[in-house]
Amino acid sequence: MIDFITLDQLGLVEAAMIFLVALSSLLSSYRLFKGPTVLDRLLSYSSLSAKIVIFLVLESIFNRRVAYLNLAFIYAILSFLGIAVVARFVEREEG
Amino acid sequence: MISLISLLLIFVGLVIMVIGSYGIAKFPDIYSRLQASSAADTVAAMVVLTGLLLRSRELFEGLKIGSLILFLFLTGPIITHSIARAAFLSKREPHQGESSSDRRKQ
């Protein structure tokens, strides 16, 4: 059985986690560039902001940076407000 | 033991997130993209942050991560609902016609 604790101390586990976050944000930023309308880009942005929050909390736990946790919280609140406002605006614009 | 459980939770959540992002890139229609995004992202964020909650060292770290989980659990469906409402009110048609396996043959 693989000794996960040793791998953890080597930093390989964190590298694999960051690779998975980067892969998923690459996949959803494809829709950010390609997306036909504003709403597709907005959806891609909301997905990317969830990934950024997860990445910030990962950094704060694994590298002991306490400030990143507060940054993640503020980023989550601000991205929620921005997405809600832009969705409301688009709805009023086209509907 | 707790470290192993938290690693398992984090990797399961990240794999769910990759699958959801593949759905966002692949699906033909904004409603199906919204479905992939909302379900996968909310569950993935909650599972990953639960795994990270098990690793927190101080009390206030744990409290912050717990309230972040609660916040994402509340706001993910709200965002999805508002985007779907905007798409419906601006008269976006859902994708009709052939299934995805038919599209692959062309």
N, CA and C atoms of all chains as a GROMACS GRO file, in nm:
protein
  603
    1MET      N    1   0.084  -0.120   0.000
    1MET     CA    2   0.000   0.000   0.000
    1MET      C    3   0.088   0.125   0.000
    2ILE      N    4   0.045   0.222  -0.076
    2ILE     CA    5   0.124   0.344  -0.088
    2ILE      C    6   0.115   0.422   0.042
    3ASP      N    7   0.228   0.473   0.085
    3ASP     CA    8   0.228   0.553   0.207
    3ASP      C    9   0.190   0.696   0.173
    4PHE      N   10   0.067   0.731   0.204
    4PHE     CA   11   0.016   0.861   0.160
    4PHE      C   12   0.080   0.976   0.237
    5ILE      N   13   0.122   0.948   0.360
    5ILE     CA   14   0.178   1.056   0.442
    5ILE      C   15   0.310   1.105   0.381
    6THR      N   16   0.394   1.009   0.335
    6THR     CA   17   0.521   1.047   0.275
    6THR      C   18   0.500   1.125   0.146
    7LEU      N   19   0.405   1.076   0.065
    7LEU     CA   20   0.374   1.148  -0.058
    7LEU      C   21   0.325   1.289  -0.028
    8ASP      N   22   0.250   1.299   0.083
    8ASP     CA   23   0.197   1.428   0.124
    8ASP      C   24   0.310   1.523   0.160
    9GLN      N   25   0.411   1.469   0.233
    9GLN     CA   26   0.523   1.556   0.270
    9GLN      C   27   0.606   1.595   0.150
   10LEU      N   28   0.610   1.510   0.048
   10LEU     CA   29   0.686   1.544  -0.072
   10LEU      C   30   0.618   1.653  -0.156
   11GLY      N   31   0.489   1.675  -0.132
   11GLY     CA   32   0.419   1.775  -0.210
   11GLY      C   33   0.359   1.722  -0.338
   12LEU      N   34   0.370   1.591  -0.359
   12LEU     CA   35   0.314   1.534  -0.483
   12LEU      C   36   0.162   1.536  -0.482
   13VAL      N   37   0.104   1.516  -0.363
   13VAL     CA   38  -0.042   1.514  -0.353
   13VAL      C   39  -0.099   1.651  -0.387
   14GLU      N   40  -0.033   1.754  -0.335
   14GLU     CA   41  -0.081   1.889  -0.362
   14GLU      C   42  -0.063   1.923  -0.510
   15ALA      N   43   0.047   1.874  -0.569
   15ALA     CA   44   0.068   1.898  -0.712
   15ALA      C   45  -0.040   1.832  -0.794
   16ALA      N   46  -0.082   1.711  -0.754
   16ALA     CA   47  -0.189   1.642  -0.827
   16ALA      C   48  -0.321   1.717  -0.813
   17MET      N   49  -0.348   1.771  -0.692
   17MET     CA   50  -0.472   1.848  -0.673
   17MET      C   51  -0.473   1.973  -0.758
   18ILE      N   52  -0.358   2.042  -0.762
   18ILE     CA   53  -0.352   2.166  -0.841
   18ILE      C   54  -0.364   2.132  -0.989
   19PHE      N   55  -0.310   2.017  -1.030
   19PHE     CA   56  -0.326   1.975  -1.170
   19PHE      C   57  -0.472   1.953  -1.204
   20LEU      N   58  -0.547   1.888  -1.112
   20LEU     CA   59  -0.689   1.864  -1.140
   20LEU      C   60  -0.767   1.994  -1.147
   21VAL      N   61  -0.736   2.088  -1.055
   21VAL     CA   62  -0.806   2.218  -1.059
   21VAL      C   63  -0.775   2.291  -1.190
   22ALA      N   64  -0.647   2.285  -1.233
   22ALA     CA   65  -0.609   2.353  -1.356
   22ALA      C   66  -0.676   2.291  -1.477
   23LEU      N   67  -0.685   2.157  -1.477
   23LEU     CA   68  -0.750   2.089  -1.590
   23LEU      C   69  -0.896   2.128  -1.600
   24SER      N   70  -0.966   2.130  -1.485
   24SER     CA   71  -1.109   2.162  -1.492
   24SER      C   72  -1.130   2.308  -1.527
   25SER      N   73  -1.041   2.398  -1.481
   25SER     CA   74  -1.063   2.538  -1.518
   25SER      C   75  -1.029   2.561  -1.664
   26LEU      N   76  -0.936   2.481  -1.720
   26LEU     CA   77  -0.909   2.490  -1.864
   26LEU      C   78  -1.032   2.447  -1.943
   27LEU      N   79  -1.096   2.335  -1.898
   27LEU     CA   80  -1.215   2.286  -1.968
   27LEU      C   81  -1.328   2.387  -1.964
   28SER      N   82  -1.347   2.453  -1.849
   28SER     CA   83  -1.461   2.545  -1.844
   28SER      C   84  -1.425   2.681  -1.901
   29SER      N   85  -1.296   2.715  -1.915
   29SER     CA   86  -1.264   2.842  -1.981
   29SER      C   87  -1.270   2.829  -2.132
   30TYR      N   88  -1.280   2.704  -2.184
   30TYR     CA   89  -1.311   2.686  -2.326
   30TYR      C   90  -1.445   2.752  -2.359
   31ARG      N   91  -1.541   2.735  -2.268
   31ARG     CA   92  -1.673   2.795  -2.291
   31ARG      C   93  -1.668   2.947  -2.275
   32LEU      N   94  -1.572   2.995  -2.197
   32LEU     CA   95  -1.558   3.141  -2.181
   32LEU      C   96  -1.517   3.206  -2.312
   33PHE      N   97  -1.432   3.138  -2.390
   33PHE     CA   98  -1.388   3.196  -2.517
   33PHE      C   99  -1.485   3.165  -2.629
   34LYS      N  100  -1.544   3.044  -2.627
   34LYS     CA  101  -1.622   2.996  -2.740
   34LYS      C  102  -1.767   3.041  -2.733
   35GLY      N  103  -1.818   3.052  -2.608
   35GLY     CA  104  -1.962   3.062  -2.582
   35GLY      C  105  -2.038   3.158  -2.670
   36PRO      N  106  -2.150   3.118  -2.724
   36PRO     CA  107  -2.220   3.203  -2.821
   36PRO      C  108  -2.275   3.331  -2.760
   37THR      N  109  -2.327   3.326  -2.638
   37THR     CA  110  -2.391   3.445  -2.582
   37THR      C  111  -2.328   3.483  -2.449
   38VAL      N  112  -2.383   3.590  -2.393
   38VAL     CA  113  -2.333   3.639  -2.264
   38VAL      C  114  -2.356   3.536  -2.154
   39LEU      N  115  -2.469   3.465  -2.162
   39LEU     CA  116  -2.504   3.377  -2.051
   39LEU      C  117  -2.411   3.257  -2.041
   40ASP      N  118  -2.362   3.210  -2.158
   40ASP     CA  119  -2.265   3.101  -2.153
   40ASP      C  120  -2.136   3.147  -2.086
   41ARG      N  121  -2.096   3.270  -2.119
   41ARG     CA  122  -1.973   3.321  -2.057
   41ARG      C  123  -1.993   3.344  -1.908
   42LEU      N  124  -2.115   3.385  -1.871
   42LEU     CA  125  -2.144   3.406  -1.729
   42LEU      C  126  -2.141   3.274  -1.653
   43LEU      N  127  -2.196   3.171  -1.715
   43LEU     CA  128  -2.194   3.038  -1.654
   43LEU      C  129  -2.050   2.989  -1.636
   44SER      N  130  -1.969   3.011  -1.740
   44SER     CA  131  -1.829   2.971  -1.732
   44SER      C  132  -1.756   3.048  -1.622
   45TYR      N  133  -1.791   3.177  -1.608
   45TYR     CA  134  -1.728   3.257  -1.504
   45TYR      C  135  -1.768   3.209  -1.365
   46SER      N  136  -1.894   3.168  -1.349
   46SER     CA  137  -1.935   3.122  -1.216
   46SER      C  138  -1.865   2.991  -1.182
   47SER      N  139  -1.849   2.906  -1.282
   47SER     CA  140  -1.777   2.780  -1.259
   47SER      C  141  -1.631   2.807  -1.225
   48LEU      N  142  -1.569   2.903  -1.298
   48LEU     CA  143  -1.429   2.936  -1.271
   48LEU      C  144  -1.411   2.996  -1.132
   49SER      N  145  -1.508   3.074  -1.086
   49SER     CA  146  -1.491   3.136  -0.955
   49SER      C  147  -1.502   3.030  -0.844
   50ALA      N  148  -1.586   2.928  -0.865
   50ALA     CA  149  -1.590   2.819  -0.766
   50ALA      C  150  -1.455   2.749  -0.761
   51LYS      N  151  -1.393   2.732  -0.879
   51LYS     CA  152  -1.261   2.667  -0.880
   51LYS      C  153  -1.155   2.753  -0.814
   52ILE      N  154  -1.165   2.885  -0.831
   52ILE     CA  155  -1.068   2.974  -0.767
   52ILE      C  156  -1.082   2.969  -0.616
   53VAL      N  157  -1.207   2.963  -0.567
   53VAL     CA  158  -1.228   2.953  -0.423
   53VAL      C  159  -1.166   2.825  -0.368
   54ILE      N  160  -1.189   2.714  -0.440
   54ILE     CA  161  -1.133   2.586  -0.395
   54ILE      C  162  -0.981   2.592  -0.396
   55PHE      N  163  -0.923   2.655  -0.500
   55PHE     CA  164  -0.778   2.665  -0.508
   55PHE      C  165  -0.721   2.749  -0.393
   56LEU      N  166  -0.789   2.858  -0.359
   56LEU     CA  167  -0.740   2.943  -0.250
   56LEU      C  168  -0.743   2.869  -0.117
   57VAL      N  169  -0.851   2.791  -0.094
   57VAL     CA  170  -0.857   2.718   0.033
   57VAL      C  171  -0.752   2.608   0.037
   58LEU      N  172  -0.728   2.543  -0.077
   58LEU     CA  173  -0.620   2.443  -0.086
   58LEU      C  174  -0.486   2.505  -0.050
   59GLU      N  175  -0.456   2.620  -0.109
   59GLU     CA  176  -0.330   2.687  -0.078
   59GLU      C  177  -0.320   2.722   0.068
   60SER      N  178  -0.431   2.772   0.124
   60SER     CA  179  -0.425   2.817   0.263
   60SER      C  180  -0.405   2.700   0.358
   61ILE      N  181  -0.463   2.583   0.325
   61ILE     CA  182  -0.446   2.470   0.416
   61ILE      C  183  -0.307   2.407   0.398
   62PHE      N  184  -0.264   2.389   0.272
   62PHE     CA  185  -0.142   2.312   0.253
   62PHE      C  186  -0.016   2.395   0.273
   63ASN      N  187  -0.022   2.526   0.246
   63ASN     CA  188   0.098   2.609   0.263
   63ASN      C  189   0.093   2.699   0.385
   64ARG      N  190  -0.006   2.682   0.468
   64ARG     CA  191  -0.020   2.759   0.593
   64ARG      C  192  -0.022   2.909   0.569
   65ARG      N  193  -0.098   2.950   0.470
   65ARG     CA  194  -0.116   3.094   0.448
   65ARG      C  195  -0.257   3.129   0.495
   66VAL      N  196  -0.262   3.194   0.610
   66VAL     CA  197  -0.392   3.216   0.674
   66VAL      C  198  -0.474   3.318   0.597
   67ALA      N  199  -0.406   3.415   0.532
   67ALA     CA  200  -0.479   3.522   0.465
   67ALA      C  201  -0.559   3.471   0.347
   68TYR      N  202  -0.514   3.360   0.285
   68TYR     CA  203  -0.582   3.311   0.166
   68TYR      C  204  -0.724   3.263   0.197
   69LEU      N  205  -0.747   3.222   0.322
   69LEU     CA  206  -0.881   3.176   0.359
   69LEU      C  207  -0.980   3.293   0.359
   70ASN      N  208  -0.934   3.407   0.414
   70ASN     CA  209  -1.019   3.527   0.411
   70ASN      C  210  -1.041   3.573   0.267
   71LEU      N  211  -0.933   3.563   0.186
   71LEU     CA  212  -0.946   3.600   0.045
   71LEU      C  213  -1.050   3.514  -0.025
   72ALA      N  214  -1.050   3.383   0.007
   72ALA     CA  215  -1.146   3.292  -0.056
   72ALA      C  216  -1.288   3.331  -0.020
   73PHE      N  217  -1.308   3.368   0.106
   73PHE     CA  218  -1.442   3.406   0.150
   73PHE      C  219  -1.490   3.532   0.078
   74ILE      N  220  -1.402   3.633   0.073
   74ILE     CA  221  -1.439   3.758   0.007
   74ILE      C  222  -1.461   3.737  -0.142
   75TYR      N  223  -1.377   3.651  -0.203
   75TYR     CA  224  -1.394   3.623  -0.346
   75TYR      C  225  -1.527   3.555  -0.373
   76ALA      N  226  -1.567   3.462  -0.284
   76ALA     CA  227  -1.695   3.394  -0.304
   76ALA      C  228  -1.810   3.493  -0.297
   77ILE      N  229  -1.806   3.584  -0.199
   77ILE     CA  230  -1.915   3.681  -0.183
   77ILE      C  231  -1.922   3.774  -0.303
   78LEU      N  232  -1.804   3.825  -0.345
   78LEU     CA  233  -1.806   3.923  -0.455
   78LEU      C  234  -1.845   3.859  -0.587
   79SER      N  235  -1.801   3.735  -0.613
   79SER     CA  236  -1.838   3.672  -0.739
   79SER      C  237  -1.987   3.639  -0.741
   80PHE      N  238  -2.042   3.603  -0.624
   80PHE     CA  239  -2.186   3.578  -0.619
   80PHE      C  240  -2.264   3.705  -0.652
   81LEU      N  241  -2.222   3.817  -0.590
   81LEU     CA  242  -2.293   3.943  -0.618
   81LEU      C  243  -2.282   3.982  -0.764
   82GLY      N  244  -2.159   3.970  -0.822
   82GLY     CA  245  -2.140   4.010  -0.960
   82GLY      C  246  -2.222   3.927  -1.056
   83ILE      N  247  -2.224   3.794  -1.034
   83ILE     CA  248  -2.299   3.708  -1.126
   83ILE      C  249  -2.448   3.734  -1.117
   84ALA      N  250  -2.497   3.754  -0.993
   84ALA     CA  251  -2.641   3.780  -0.978
   84ALA      C  252  -2.679   3.911  -1.046
   85VAL      N  253  -2.595   4.015  -1.032
   85VAL     CA  254  -2.627   4.144  -1.093
   85VAL      C  255  -2.623   4.136  -1.245
   86VAL      N  256  -2.520   4.068  -1.299
   86VAL     CA  257  -2.510   4.061  -1.446
   86VAL      C  258  -2.623   3.978  -1.505
   87ALA      N  259  -2.663   3.869  -1.435
   87ALA     CA  260  -2.774   3.788  -1.486
   87ALA      C  261  -2.903   3.869  -1.487
   88ARG      N  262  -2.924   3.947  -1.381
   88ARG     CA  263  -3.042   4.031  -1.374
   88ARG      C  264  -3.042   4.135  -1.487
   89PHE      N  265  -2.924   4.191  -1.515
   89PHE     CA  266  -2.911   4.294  -1.618
   89PHE      C  267  -2.939   4.236  -1.756
   90VAL      N  268  -2.885   4.117  -1.784
   90VAL     CA  269  -2.905   4.054  -1.915
   90VAL      C  270  -3.052   4.022  -1.936
   91GLU      N  271  -3.116   3.975  -1.828
   91GLU     CA  272  -3.258   3.942  -1.836
   91GLU      C  273  -3.341   4.065  -1.870
   92ARG      N  274  -3.306   4.179  -1.811
   92ARG     CA  275  -3.382   4.300  -1.840
   92ARG      C  276  -3.352   4.354  -1.980
   93GLU      N  277  -3.228   4.329  -2.025
   93GLU     CA  278  -3.185   4.380  -2.154
   93GLU      C  279  -3.256   4.311  -2.271
   94GLU      N  280  -3.259   4.175  -2.265
   94GLU     CA  281  -3.307   4.102  -2.382
   94GLU      C  282  -3.452   4.060  -2.369
   95GLY      N  283  -3.507   4.054  -2.248
   95GLY     CA  284  -3.639   3.996  -2.231
   95GLY      C  285  -3.745   4.100  -2.234
   96MET      N  286  -0.527   0.840   0.983
   96MET     CA  287  -0.656   0.792   0.931
   96MET      C  288  -0.741   0.907   0.879
   97ILE      N  289  -0.748   1.013   0.962
   97ILE     CA  290  -0.826   1.130   0.920
   97ILE      C  291  -0.764   1.194   0.797
   98SER      N  292  -0.629   1.192   0.792
   98SER     CA  293  -0.559   1.246   0.676
   98SER      C  294  -0.596   1.169   0.550
   99LEU      N  295  -0.604   1.037   0.561
   99LEU     CA  296  -0.639   0.954   0.445
   99LEU      C  297  -0.781   0.982   0.400
  100ILE      N  298  -0.875   0.994   0.496
  100ILE     CA  299  -1.015   1.022   0.460
  100ILE      C  300  -1.025   1.157   0.392
  101SER      N  301  -0.951   1.256   0.443
  101SER     CA  302  -0.961   1.389   0.383
  101SER      C  303  -0.901   1.389   0.243
  102LEU      N  304  -0.791   1.314   0.222
  102LEU     CA  305  -0.735   1.304   0.086
  102LEU      C  306  -0.835   1.241  -0.010
  103LEU      N  307  -0.902   1.136   0.037
  103LEU     CA  308  -1.000   1.067  -0.047
  103LEU      C  309  -1.113   1.163  -0.085
  104LEU      N  310  -1.164   1.239   0.015
  104LEU     CA  311  -1.272   1.333  -0.012
  104LEU      C  312  -1.229   1.439  -0.112
  105ILE      N  313  -1.105   1.493  -0.094
  105ILE     CA  314  -1.058   1.599  -0.182
  105ILE      C  315  -1.047   1.548  -0.325
  106PHE      N  316  -0.990   1.426  -0.342
  106PHE     CA  317  -0.973   1.379  -0.479
  106PHE      C  318  -1.105   1.344  -0.545
  107VAL      N  319  -1.199   1.288  -0.468
  107VAL     CA  320  -1.331   1.259  -0.524
  107VAL      C  321  -1.398   1.388  -0.571
  108GLY      N  322  -1.388   1.492  -0.488
  108GLY     CA  323  -1.448   1.619  -0.526
  108GLY      C  324  -1.384   1.679  -0.648
  109LEU      N  325  -1.250   1.668  -0.657
  109LEU     CA  326  -1.183   1.727  -0.774
  109LEU      C  327  -1.218   1.652  -0.902
  110VAL      N  328  -1.234   1.520  -0.892
  110VAL     CA  329  -1.272   1.443  -1.012
  110VAL      C  330  -1.414   1.479  -1.054
  111ILE      N  331  -1.505   1.499  -0.956
  111ILE     CA  332  -1.641   1.543  -0.989
  111ILE      C  333  -1.636   1.678  -1.060
  112MET      N  334  -1.546   1.765  -1.013
  112MET     CA  335  -1.535   1.898  -1.073
  112MET      C  336  -1.485   1.890  -1.218
  113VAL      N  337  -1.388   1.801  -1.243
  113VAL     CA  338  -1.338   1.785  -1.381
  113VAL      C  339  -1.449   1.734  -1.472
  114ILE      N  340  -1.530   1.639  -1.421
  114ILE     CA  341  -1.639   1.584  -1.503
  114ILE      C  342  -1.741   1.693  -1.535
  115GLY      N  343  -1.773   1.777  -1.435
  115GLY     CA  344  -1.867   1.885  -1.459
  115GLY      C  345  -1.816   1.986  -1.558
  116SER      N  346  -1.686   2.016  -1.553
  116SER     CA  347  -1.629   2.112  -1.647
  116SER      C  348  -1.627   2.055  -1.788
  117TYR      N  349  -1.605   1.923  -1.799
  117TYR     CA  350  -1.613   1.859  -1.930
  117TYR      C  351  -1.755   1.871  -1.986
  118GLY      N  352  -1.854   1.859  -1.896
  118GLY     CA  353  -1.993   1.878  -1.939
  118GLY      C  354  -2.018   2.019  -1.987
  119ILE      N  355  -1.960   2.119  -1.918
  119ILE     CA  356  -1.977   2.259  -1.961
  119ILE      C  357  -1.918   2.279  -2.100
  120ALA      N  358  -1.801   2.219  -2.125
  120ALA     CA  359  -1.738   2.237  -2.254
  120ALA      C  360  -1.810   2.161  -2.364
  121LYS      N  361  -1.878   2.052  -2.329
  121LYS     CA  362  -1.925   1.959  -2.432
  121LYS      C  363  -2.071   1.978  -2.471
  122PHE      N  364  -2.159   2.012  -2.376
  122PHE     CA  365  -2.302   2.006  -2.402
  122PHE      C  366  -2.346   2.111  -2.503
  123PRO      N  367  -2.452   2.085  -2.580
  123PRO     CA  368  -2.488   2.172  -2.692
  123PRO      C  369  -2.574   2.292  -2.655
  124ASP      N  370  -2.622   2.302  -2.532
  124ASP     CA  371  -2.736   2.386  -2.501
  124ASP      C  372  -2.710   2.453  -2.367
  125ILE      N  373  -2.763   2.575  -2.347
  125ILE     CA  374  -2.731   2.641  -2.220
  125ILE      C  375  -2.800   2.574  -2.102
  126TYR      N  376  -2.916   2.514  -2.124
  126TYR     CA  377  -2.984   2.452  -2.009
  126TYR      C  378  -2.912   2.327  -1.963
  127SER      N  379  -2.864   2.247  -2.058
  127SER     CA  380  -2.790   2.128  -2.017
  127SER      C  381  -2.655   2.166  -1.957
  128ARG      N  382  -2.593   2.274  -2.009
  128ARG     CA  383  -2.468   2.321  -1.950
  128ARG      C  384  -2.490   2.368  -1.807
  129LEU      N  385  -2.604   2.436  -1.785
  129LEU     CA  386  -2.635   2.482  -1.649
  129LEU      C  387  -2.655   2.364  -1.555
  130GLN      N  388  -2.718   2.260  -1.606
  130GLN     CA  389  -2.742   2.142  -1.522
  130GLN      C  390  -2.609   2.079  -1.482
  131ALA      N  391  -2.518   2.062  -1.580
  131ALA     CA  392  -2.387   2.004  -1.549
  131ALA      C  393  -2.313   2.091  -1.450
  132SER      N  394  -2.313   2.222  -1.476
  132SER     CA  395  -2.237   2.314  -1.391
  132SER      C  396  -2.290   2.316  -1.249
  133SER      N  397  -2.423   2.329  -1.234
  133SER     CA  398  -2.475   2.350  -1.099
  133SER      C  399  -2.456   2.227  -1.013
  134ALA      N  400  -2.498   2.112  -1.064
  134ALA     CA  401  -2.489   1.990  -0.983
  134ALA      C  402  -2.344   1.959  -0.949
  135ALA      N  403  -2.258   1.959  -1.052
  135ALA     CA  404  -2.121   1.916  -1.028
  135ALA      C  405  -2.047   2.016  -0.941
  136ASP      N  406  -2.062   2.146  -0.968
  136ASP     CA  407  -1.981   2.243  -0.895
  136ASP      C  408  -2.021   2.253  -0.748
  137THR      N  409  -2.153   2.251  -0.720
  137THR     CA  410  -2.194   2.262  -0.581
  137THR      C  411  -2.147   2.143  -0.500
  138VAL      N  412  -2.171   2.024  -0.555
  138VAL     CA  413  -2.130   1.903  -0.481
  138VAL      C  414  -1.979   1.897  -0.468
  139ALA      N  415  -1.908   1.934  -0.576
  139ALA     CA  416  -1.762   1.924  -0.572
  139ALA      C  417  -1.704   2.020  -0.470
  140ALA      N  418  -1.756   2.144  -0.468
  140ALA     CA  419  -1.703   2.241  -0.373
  140ALA      C  420  -1.730   2.195  -0.230
  141MET      N  421  -1.851   2.141  -0.206
  141MET     CA  422  -1.882   2.098  -0.070
  141MET      C  423  -1.797   1.980  -0.027
  142VAL      N  424  -1.773   1.885  -0.119
  142VAL     CA  425  -1.695   1.766  -0.080
  142VAL      C  426  -1.549   1.803  -0.057
  143VAL      N  427  -1.493   1.888  -0.148
  143VAL     CA  428  -1.352   1.926  -0.132
  143VAL      C  429  -1.333   2.007  -0.005
  144LEU      N  430  -1.424   2.098   0.023
  144LEU     CA  431  -1.407   2.180   0.143
  144LEU      C  432  -1.432   2.098   0.270
  145THR      N  433  -1.515   1.994   0.262
  145THR     CA  434  -1.529   1.906   0.379
  145THR      C  435  -1.399   1.830   0.404
  146GLY      N  436  -1.336   1.787   0.293
  146GLY     CA  437  -1.206   1.721   0.308
  146GLY      C  438  -1.102   1.813   0.365
  147LEU      N  439  -1.106   1.942   0.326
  147LEU     CA  440  -1.008   2.036   0.379
  147LEU      C  441  -1.040   2.076   0.522
  148LEU      N  442  -1.170   2.069   0.557
  148LEU     CA  443  -1.212   2.100   0.695
  148LEU      C  444  -1.152   2.001   0.794
  149LEU      N  445  -1.137   1.875   0.748
  149LEU     CA  446  -1.079   1.774   0.837
  149LEU      C  447  -0.932   1.800   0.864
  150ARG      N  448  -0.868   1.883   0.778
  150ARG     CA  449  -0.726   1.908   0.794
  150ARG      C  450  -0.697   2.038   0.868
  151SER      N  451  -0.800   2.114   0.906
  151SER     CA  452  -0.773   2.245   0.964
  151SER      C  453  -0.716   2.229   1.104
  152ARG      N  454  -0.623   2.317   1.139
  152ARG     CA  455  -0.551   2.300   1.266
  152ARG      C  456  -0.613   2.383   1.378
  153GLU      N  457  -0.660   2.504   1.343
  153GLU     CA  458  -0.714   2.589   1.447
  153GLU      C  459  -0.866   2.589   1.443
  154LEU      N  460  -0.924   2.642   1.549
  154LEU     CA  461  -1.070   2.645   1.557
  154LEU      C  462  -1.128   2.740   1.454
  155PHE      N  463  -1.063   2.856   1.439
  155PHE     CA  464  -1.123   2.956   1.351
  155PHE      C  465  -1.108   2.921   1.205
  156GLU      N  466  -1.000   2.848   1.170
  156GLU     CA  467  -0.990   2.795   1.034
  156GLU      C  468  -1.108   2.705   1.002
  157GLY      N  469  -1.137   2.615   1.097
  157GLY     CA  470  -1.249   2.524   1.077
  157GLY      C  471  -1.380   2.598   1.066
  158LEU      N  472  -1.397   2.700   1.149
  158LEU     CA  473  -1.523   2.775   1.144
  158LEU      C  474  -1.537   2.849   1.011
  159LYS      N  475  -1.425   2.906   0.963
  159LYS     CA  476  -1.432   2.977   0.835
  159LYS      C  477  -1.464   2.883   0.721
  160ILE      N  478  -1.399   2.765   0.720
  160ILE     CA  479  -1.425   2.671   0.610
  160ILE      C  480  -1.569   2.619   0.619
  161GLY      N  481  -1.618   2.598   0.742
  161GLY     CA  482  -1.756   2.553   0.757
  161GLY      C  483  -1.856   2.655   0.707
  162SER      N  484  -1.830   2.782   0.738
  162SER     CA  485  -1.925   2.884   0.690
  162SER      C  486  -1.911   2.905   0.540
  163LEU      N  487  -1.791   2.879   0.484
  163LEU     CA  488  -1.775   2.884   0.338
  163LEU      C  489  -1.854   2.773   0.270
  164ILE      N  490  -1.854   2.654   0.332
  164ILE     CA  491  -1.935   2.543   0.279
  164ILE      C  492  -2.082   2.581   0.279
  165LEU      N  493  -2.128   2.640   0.390
  165LEU     CA  494  -2.268   2.682   0.401
  165LEU      C  495  -2.301   2.787   0.296
  166PHE      N  496  -2.208   2.881   0.276
  166PHE     CA  497  -2.230   2.989   0.179
  166PHE      C  498  -2.239   2.934   0.037
  167LEU      N  499  -2.147   2.843   0.001
  167LEU     CA  500  -2.151   2.786  -0.135
  167LEU      C  501  -2.275   2.701  -0.155
  168PHE      N  502  -2.317   2.632  -0.047
  168PHE     CA  503  -2.438   2.550  -0.055
  168PHE      C  504  -2.560   2.638  -0.080
  169LEU      N  505  -2.560   2.761  -0.024
  169LEU     CA  506  -2.676   2.850  -0.045
  169LEU      C  507  -2.669   2.919  -0.181
  170THR      N  508  -2.549   2.966  -0.222
  170THR     CA  509  -2.544   3.054  -0.339
  170THR      C  510  -2.534   2.980  -0.472
  171GLY      N  511  -2.485   2.855  -0.473
  171GLY     CA  512  -2.474   2.784  -0.601
  171GLY      C  513  -2.608   2.768  -0.672
  172PRO      N  514  -2.710   2.716  -0.606
  172PRO     CA  515  -2.842   2.707  -0.671
  172PRO      C  516  -2.903   2.842  -0.705
  173ILE      N  517  -2.873   2.947  -0.625
  173ILE     CA  518  -2.930   3.078  -0.656
  173ILE      C  519  -2.872   3.131  -0.788
  174ILE      N  520  -2.740   3.116  -0.804
  174ILE     CA  521  -2.675   3.161  -0.928
  174ILE      C  522  -2.730   3.085  -1.047
  175THR      N  523  -2.740   2.952  -1.033
  175THR     CA  524  -2.791   2.871  -1.143
  175THR      C  525  -2.933   2.911  -1.180
  176HIS      N  526  -3.014   2.934  -1.076
  176HIS     CA  527  -3.152   2.973  -1.102
  176HIS      C  528  -3.158   3.108  -1.173
  177SER      N  529  -3.074   3.204  -1.133
  177SER     CA  530  -3.084   3.336  -1.195
  177SER      C  531  -3.036   3.332  -1.340
  178ILE      N  532  -2.932   3.251  -1.369
  178ILE     CA  533  -2.886   3.241  -1.508
  178ILE      C  534  -2.993   3.171  -1.593
  179ALA      N  535  -3.055   3.065  -1.539
  179ALA     CA  536  -3.158   2.994  -1.615
  179ALA      C  537  -3.279   3.082  -1.638
  180ARG      N  538  -3.311   3.166  -1.538
  180ARG     CA  539  -3.424   3.258  -1.553
  180ARG      C  540  -3.396   3.361  -1.661
  181ALA      N  541  -3.270   3.413  -1.663
  181ALA     CA  542  -3.234   3.510  -1.766
  181ALA      C  543  -3.239   3.445  -1.904
  182ALA      N  544  -3.193   3.319  -1.913
  182ALA     CA  545  -3.195   3.251  -2.044
  182ALA      C  546  -3.338   3.226  -2.089
  183PHE      N  547  -3.426   3.190  -1.994
  183PHE     CA  548  -3.565   3.163  -2.032
  183PHE      C  549  -3.637   3.292  -2.071
  184LEU      N  550  -3.612   3.401  -1.997
  184LEU     CA  551  -3.682   3.525  -2.027
  184LEU      C  552  -3.630   3.591  -2.153
  185SER      N  553  -3.504   3.563  -2.191
  185SER     CA  554  -3.457   3.618  -2.318
  185SER      C  555  -3.481   3.520  -2.432
  186LYS      N  556  -3.573   3.422  -2.408
  186LYS     CA  557  -3.627   3.335  -2.512
  186LYS      C  558  -3.519   3.254  -2.584
  187ARG      N  559  -3.430   3.193  -2.503
  187ARG     CA  560  -3.336   3.098  -2.562
  187ARG      C  561  -3.408   2.966  -2.581
  188GLU      N  562  -3.401   2.911  -2.702
  188GLU     CA  563  -3.467   2.784  -2.728
  188GLU      C  564  -3.380   2.669  -2.679
  189PRO      N  565  -3.441   2.568  -2.614
  189PRO     CA  566  -3.362   2.449  -2.583
  189PRO      C  567  -3.326   2.372  -2.710
  190HIS      N  568  -3.216   2.298  -2.701
  190HIS     CA  569  -3.166   2.228  -2.820
  190HIS      C  570  -3.258   2.113  -2.855
  191GLN      N  571  -3.309   2.115  -2.977
  191GLN     CA  572  -3.402   2.010  -3.022
  191GLN      C  573  -3.330   1.917  -3.117
  192GLY      N  574  -3.396   1.802  -3.142
  192GLY     CA  575  -3.348   1.720  -3.251
  192GLY      C  576  -3.267   1.601  -3.206
  193GLU      N  577  -3.158   1.574  -3.278
  193GLU     CA  578  -3.091   1.446  -3.264
  193GLU      C  579  -3.019   1.439  -3.130
  194SER      N  580  -2.995   1.316  -3.087
  194SER     CA  581  -2.926   1.297  -2.960
  194SER      C  582  -2.776   1.314  -2.981
  195SER      N  583  -2.702   1.305  -2.871
  195SER     CA  584  -2.559   1.335  -2.881
  195SER      C  585  -2.486   1.225  -2.959
  196SER      N  586  -2.537   1.100  -2.955
  196SER     CA  587  -2.471   0.995  -3.031
  196SER      C  588  -2.491   1.016  -3.181
  197ASP      N  589  -2.606   1.074  -3.219
  197ASP     CA  590  -2.626   1.106  -3.360
  197ASP      C  591  -2.533   1.218  -3.404
  198ARG      N  592  -2.511   1.313  -3.312
  198ARG     CA  593  -2.423   1.424  -3.347
  198ARG      C  594  -2.279   1.377  -3.368
  199ARG      N  595  -2.243   1.273  -3.298
  199ARG     CA  596  -2.104   1.228  -3.309
  199ARG      C  597  -2.078   1.163  -3.443
  200LYS      N  598  -2.184   1.104  -3.503
  200LYS     CA  599  -2.162   1.035  -3.631
  200LYS      C  600  -2.137   1.133  -3.744
  201GLN      N  601  -2.192   1.254  -3.731
  201GLN     CA  602  -2.184   1.346  -3.845
  201GLN      C  603  -2.042   1.400  -3.864
   0.00000   0.00000   0.00000
